[in-house]
């Protein structure tokens, strides 16, 4: 498993928060419990940051984020 998760914080057509995860581990990935917890923590952080983004047309900016997986 890679040690970083790349996420684009953006929005849906109706201006709701949206996170595009660029390098999520794909099908049939073997992960230890520690790796699963690290992935869950990073996904939660991305969700929190995504919801905190301003969604109004004048203030919205897409943001690329790279989260470290500390497993």
Residue pairs with C-beta under 8 A, 6 or more apart in sequence:
1 25
1 29
1 31
1 35
1 39
1 69
1 71
2 23
2 25
2 69
3 68
3 69
3 71
4 23
4 66
4 67
4 68
4 69
5 21
5 22
5 23
5 24
5 39
5 42
5 43
5 46
5 66
5 67
5 69
6 21
6 22
6 23
6 64
6 65
6 66
7 19
7 20
7 21
7 22
7 46
7 50
7 64
7 65
7 66
7 67
8 19
8 20
8 22
8 62
8 63
8 64
8 65
9 17
9 18
9 19
9 46
9 49
9 50
9 53
9 62
9 63
9 64
9 65
10 18
10 19
10 20
10 62
11 17
11 18
11 53
11 55
11 60
12 18
15 55
15 56
15 57
15 60
16 55
17 50
17 51
17 53
17 55
18 50
19 46
19 47
19 50
21 43
21 46
25 31
25 39
31 39
32 71
34 71
35 69
35 71
37 71
38 69
38 70
38 71
39 69
39 71
42 67
42 68
42 69
45 67
46 65
46 67
49 65
53 60
53 61
53 63
54 60
